[in-house]
Structure formats: C-alpha cells, structure tokens
C-alpha cells in the first residue's frame, strides 16, 4: 500500500500548492505553454493543476488512491495511477519531468530516475531536502525524532546528485529554495516563522515526519513547544526568525537539461 494511503487523507486541506514554487519551476524550465510535463509523485494534484492553469499539459503520476481521490479535475491533467519506478509512458513522451518533494518516498531512486530520464525529451527538475543543510532548524529542539527521520528517509544531497548524474549523463544544477514566511504548502519546515502551526493536528497529519512518529514523542514535543510559547521562552530563543522575510532550511531544486 502506498505510504500516502495511510497518511495523506487530509492533504488537500493543508498541502495547497504554493505559487512561488510553481514560479520557480517554470523559471527554470523555460517551456512554452502547450508543452507536456509529467508530475511524478503528484499527490493530490495541486501542482499539476496549477501548471495546467498556466497552459501546460500534464500527466500526474500518483500511486495512492487516497491522494488521487482528493484531486480537483482539470481538462489538461491526465492521471496515471502508477509508481515512479514504472511510468506507463513511452520514451521521450514529455518535454519535461517535475518531481516536487517526493523522491524520499521512492522505493528505488535509481530506477525512478531512469524512468524520468527515459520519458523526458528535454529537462528534469526535482525539489528535495538536504538534511545536512537543514540540521540546525529550531523545530528539532522540540521534536528531535524528526532529525533522525530526515536522516533515514532523505538520501544525502551528494548521493542524490551522483545518481542523477549517472542516469542522465548531464550536468546537475543546484538552486536553493528560500522559504517565504507564508507558504500555502505546509510541508515540514513551512511553519518556520509560525511555531503555533505545529500545534495544529491537521497540519501535523500532512507532514510525514509527524504522521509516522511515535504519538508519545510527538505529544512530548507539543507540550514543550506550547510551554515555551506560553512563557515567552520560544520568542527569547527564536524570536529573531520572525524578523526574517525568507529562510534557507535546506530545500533544493535540482535541474538537469537532457543530453539526448
């Protein structure tokens, strides 16, 4: 059973696509409207739909029926209920492949990258997380199990790039995605300037690091965070974050122009 059949039931409520991520993707891809894009690990289809609204044609590849059931239909989005490791499209079927915050849940990264490279005529763009760059994020103080989770599920950026280079035989360009303070897509670090967000169970449910964790460990962290917010201790230690307009927590775009 896909992992998101278990943890993705409220995704459509708190994991809304963020326009700045879409803008970043399109700026890197530089494709003309009407081009065909495959969105691998499309989830509830928010990013597929937003790209379709910009005039692109999408294949949304997502194995989880729970995730697909939350999608809002769009005439330019065609859904494929398949895995990244076996994409049912012919060679060079799409102009570009995008994969946004999904590769850490692939069972065979090399096989998935091989499939992406096979179907893409021109470009591949991946948004992922570098656990080393993000290791000092304040959230770990309250939920230390997340640091261990990140190290377990996220391959090092160096290893991901190495595999991507091997498969594509191309140059992998790396771009930092600086997090704004008001992301609509509430992935793990999206609340970096909104500590109260992590007290919301609906928000936590859509973050795999919380959804898959020991409930007692989660509750312990909630209690600590709530106490520090109430006492002003969080503000004394981390209040400077609220003065920032963006933050590098380790999210990275990897871009490859196909050498075919």
JOMOUR-V683612 format. One line per field, one symbol per residue. burial: + if it has 16 or more other ideal C-beta (glycine too) atoms within 10 Angstrom, else -. A space follows every 10 residues. Layout:
BEGIN
burial: ???
END
This chain:
BEGIN
burial: -+-+--++++ ++-+++++-+ ++-+++-++- +---++++++ ++++++++++ ++---+++++ ++++-+++-+ +--+-++-++ -++++-+-+- --++++++++ ++++-+--+- -+++++++++ -+++++++++ +--+--+-++ +++-+++-++ ---++-+--+ +-++--++-+ -+----+-++ --+-++++++ +++++-++-- --++++++++ +-+----+-- ++--++-+-- ---+---+-- +-----+-++ ++++++++--
END
